[in-house]
Amino acid sequence: MLEIHFIIISIEIIIFIVGLAVLWFYKQKLVQKLSEFYKELYSDYLNSEKWDSLKKLALARADYKCELCGATYKAVHHVKYPKKYQNDHIDNLLVVCGKCHAKLHGIRDIDNNMNNNGNSFSETVILGSRSYLFDVNTILGKKCLIITESGKRGNRQIEIFEEKFHELTENLSKALLSLQKDIKEPFYETISVNEGTYFFDIKLAVNGSKYLTLTTSKRKANNLFERNSIIVFEDESRLFSMCLNKVINYFS
């Protein structure tokens, strides 16, 4: 009798676990579909007459100046993204300059000033428990961009020297743009430089979201290779791109 009860309880536990797994799977699918739906809906809204009218009202209210610091405006920012865009209103809009807009989206300046030699640049992107530090320094007389990813994986670094800087950052920008597209298209590129090889690879996570891995492989003694990599997830790509563009402008 006890054996029968044990078998029944075991079957019920298995059914319960399988049920939870199925619910989790369909929840992830629903979240992904809703995310894609709202992206498309927001894109349509930004091309609507209502948005154009609200934007003009906000700019007139701010006299085309940043409402946080008074600098020349760069964007009209949503304080909160309305679930139904027909309910959007001017009190939900904030006219901001590029720097204030970046801060509102999570980019914070650490030290955006040049040092005495005029060759230092440092800025970080903070995304919840993860952050990316963009640090430009001079190493052996050459400018070098060091991107440090900090988070649960610890600290991971990628170095990009000025000889191939524009080629590498152009490829990185291309990869980030592909990461932001809704189409699940593959992306894989490699660039060889004197100090090693750079790999740009977009992959799919278990939940269906995309992420980019930027990996360097450098030859060391005894034909051994040292590999380092950073990861940029799909929802982090826009802020990462904004900070990368600042570094590109600094180099140019």
Secondary structure, 3 states (H helix, E strand, C coil): CHHHHHHHHHHHHHHHHHHHHHHHHHHHHHHHHHHHHHHHHHHHHHCCHHHHHHHHHHHHHHCCECCCCCCECCEEEECCCCCCHHHCCHHHEEEECHHHHHHHCCEEEEECCCCCCCCCEEEEEEECCEEEEEEEEEECCEEEEEEEEEECCEEEEEEEEHHHHHHHHHHHHHHHHHHHCCCCCCEEEEEEECCEEEEEEEEECCCCCEEEEEEEEEECHHHCEEEEEEEEEHHHHHHHHHHHHHHHHHHC
